[in-house]
Amino acid sequence: MNSGKESCLLEISSYLSLLHITEAMKNHTRHSLTSSGRHESVAEHTFRLCLMAWFCQDEFPELDMEKVWLMCLFHDFGEAFTGDIPAFEKQHSDEKREETCLHHWLTTLPAPYRDKLQQLYQEMQQKTTPEAKLYKALDKLEALIQHNEAGCATWLDLEYDLQLTYGQAECQAFPYTQALRRRVEEDSLALMREEQERGTPWPKKLPPRT
């Protein structure tokens, strides 16, 4: 077994330190609730986003899907340092802080990892390549699907509109994401109608995180 001291770009101690940083993504919770009523973690959102990209790969034979998977895997890595802030609350200062923390972390990596990830993040921010557009559309869709799974009794007032408008622009990039967005919207509307038929007062306020 190679100790890694000569051939590996990351020493064992550095490798473990990196893993310890990623553990924070298991601890940091997101705004979204799961169907069991608890807040999902950043890591859980990332995990399913990667699955979404994997299972729709046949719809995009012309794309570099390995790049899409990497984008999905690393897209929220800055939240390992800052935690998650809901999109409707995030300010420019929050985004800059996350970018600063992420940039500092990247500088600690060996050059091959650092250079590849810096290029990846730049492409994700510019959102001009089809790979970046697909990752972004799926990212929006994952959040919408999770909200549907939690049920509209868990939504904030503004989320009744957001479930119908969030991610619409991003999902226009591809016929498949357009169709998926329409289906998710139909599911949201069905939940709202069921809530009305039960006579439940809505919109409701989301309970505090636990």
C-alpha positions in Angstrom: 0.0 0.0 0.0 1.4 3.4 -1.0 1.7 5.8 1.9 1.1 8.7 -0.4 4.1 10.6 0.7 5.8 10.7 -2.7 3.1 10.2 -5.4 -0.1 11.6 -3.9 -0.9 15.2 -4.3 -2.6 15.3 -0.9 -0.8 14.1 2.2 -2.9 11.9 4.4 -3.2 14.7 7.0 -4.3 17.2 4.3 -6.7 14.7 2.9 -8.3 14.2 6.2 -8.4 17.9 6.9 -10.3 18.3 3.6 -12.8 15.7 4.6 -13.3 17.3 8.0 -14.3 20.6 6.2 -16.8 18.7 4.1 -18.4 17.3 7.3 -19.7 20.8 8.0 -22.0 20.3 5.0 -23.7 17.5 6.9 -24.3 19.8 9.9 -25.4 23.0 8.1 -29.1 22.9 7.5 -31.0 24.5 4.7 -34.3 26.3 4.7 -36.1 23.3 3.1 -37.8 20.7 5.3 -38.0 17.0 4.5 -41.2 15.0 4.4 -40.5 13.9 8.0 -40.5 17.5 9.1 -36.8 18.1 9.8 -34.6 20.5 8.0 -32.4 18.9 5.3 -28.7 19.4 5.3 -26.6 21.0 2.6 -25.0 17.6 2.0 -28.4 16.0 1.4 -29.4 18.6 -1.1 -26.0 18.1 -2.9 -26.4 14.4 -2.9 -29.8 14.4 -4.6 -28.7 17.0 -7.1 -25.9 14.7 -8.2 -28.4 11.9 -8.5 -30.7 14.1 -10.6 -27.8 14.8 -13.0 -26.8 11.2 -13.2 -30.3 9.9 -14.0 -31.0 12.4 -16.7 -27.7 12.0 -18.5 -29.3 10.2 -21.5 -31.3 13.3 -22.2 -28.1 15.3 -22.8 -25.7 13.1 -24.9 -24.1 16.3 -26.3 -23.0 17.6 -22.9 -20.0 16.8 -20.8 -21.9 15.2 -18.0 -18.9 14.6 -15.9 -18.5 18.3 -15.7 -22.1 18.7 -14.8 -21.7 16.2 -11.9 -18.7 18.1 -10.6 -20.6 21.3 -10.7 -23.4 19.7 -8.7 -21.0 18.2 -6.3 -19.1 21.4 -5.6 -21.8 24.1 -6.2 -22.5 24.7 -2.5 -19.1 24.0 -1.1 -18.8 27.6 0.2 -21.6 26.8 2.6 -19.3 24.5 4.4 -17.8 27.8 5.8 -20.8 30.1 5.9 -23.8 27.9 6.3 -26.9 28.2 4.0 -28.9 31.4 3.5 -32.2 31.0 1.6 -32.1 32.6 -1.9 -34.9 35.0 -1.0 -32.8 36.3 2.0 -29.3 36.2 0.6 -27.7 39.6 0.1 -24.7 40.6 -2.1 -22.6 40.8 1.0 -23.5 37.2 1.9 -22.5 36.1 -1.6 -19.1 37.9 -1.4 -18.4 36.4 2.0 -19.1 32.9 0.7 -16.9 33.6 -2.4 -14.1 34.9 -0.2 -14.1 31.8 2.0 -14.3 29.5 -1.0 -11.4 31.3 -2.7 -9.3 31.1 0.5 -10.0 27.4 0.7 -9.0 26.8 -3.0 -5.6 28.4 -2.4 -4.8 25.7 0.1 -5.2 22.9 -2.4 -2.5 21.4 -4.6 -2.3 23.2 -8.0 -4.0 20.5 -10.1 -7.1 20.5 -7.8 -7.1 24.2 -7.3 -6.8 25.0 -11.0 -9.5 22.6 -12.1 -12.0 23.9 -9.4 -11.2 27.5 -10.1 -12.0 27.0 -13.7 -15.2 25.1 -12.8 -16.4 27.8 -10.5 -15.7 30.5 -13.1 -17.8 28.6 -15.6 -20.6 28.1 -13.0 -20.7 31.8 -12.3 -20.7 32.9 -15.9 -23.6 30.4 -16.7 -22.9 30.5 -20.4 -22.0 26.9 -21.2 -24.7 24.3 -21.6 -23.2 22.3 -18.7 -23.5 25.3 -16.3 -27.0 26.0 -17.5 -28.1 22.4 -16.8 -26.5 22.3 -13.4 -28.3 25.5 -12.4 -31.6 24.4 -13.7 -31.4 21.1 -11.8 -30.3 23.0 -8.6 -33.4 25.1 -8.8 -35.6 22.0 -9.5 -34.2 20.1 -6.6 -35.3 22.8 -4.1 -38.7 23.0 -5.7 -39.2 19.2 -5.5 -38.1 19.2 -1.9 -40.7 21.8 -1.0 -43.4 19.8 -2.7 -42.3 16.7 -0.7 -42.5 18.6 2.5 -46.0 19.9 1.7 -47.3 23.4 1.4 -48.2 23.4 5.1 -44.4 24.0 5.6 -44.1 26.9 3.1 -43.6 30.5 3.9 -46.2 33.0 2.5 -43.9 34.0 -0.3 -43.3 30.4 -1.3 -46.7 29.9 -2.7 -45.6 32.2 -5.5 -42.1 31.0 -5.6 -43.2 27.4 -6.2 -44.7 28.7 -9.5 -42.0 31.2 -10.5 -38.6 30.0 -9.0 -36.3 28.6 -11.6 -38.5 29.3 -14.6 -35.9 31.2 -16.5 -33.1 28.7 -15.8 -35.3 25.7 -16.9 -36.0 27.3 -20.3 -32.5 26.2 -21.4 -33.5 22.7 -22.4 -36.8 21.0 -23.4 -36.3 18.4 -20.7 -35.9 20.9 -17.9 -38.9 22.8 -19.3 -41.0 19.7 -19.1 -39.7 18.8 -15.6 -40.4 22.3 -14.4 -44.0 22.1 -15.7 -44.6 18.9 -13.9 -43.2 20.2 -10.6 -45.4 23.2 -11.0 -48.4 20.9 -11.5 -47.5 19.1 -8.4 -47.3 22.4 -6.4 -50.7 23.5 -7.7 -52.2 20.1 -6.7 -50.8 20.5 -3.2 -52.3 24.0 -2.9 -55.7 22.8 -4.1 -55.7 20.0 -1.6 -54.9 22.5 1.1 -57.8 24.7 0.1 -60.2 21.8 -0.1 -59.3 20.8 3.5 -60.1 24.3 4.5 -56.7 24.8 6.1 -55.8 28.5 6.5 -52.9 29.3 4.2 -50.3 30.7 3.5 -48.7 29.5 6.8 -45.5 30.5 8.5 -42.6 28.0 8.6 -41.6 26.8 12.1 -38.2 27.7 13.4 -35.3 25.4 12.7 -34.4 22.8 15.3 
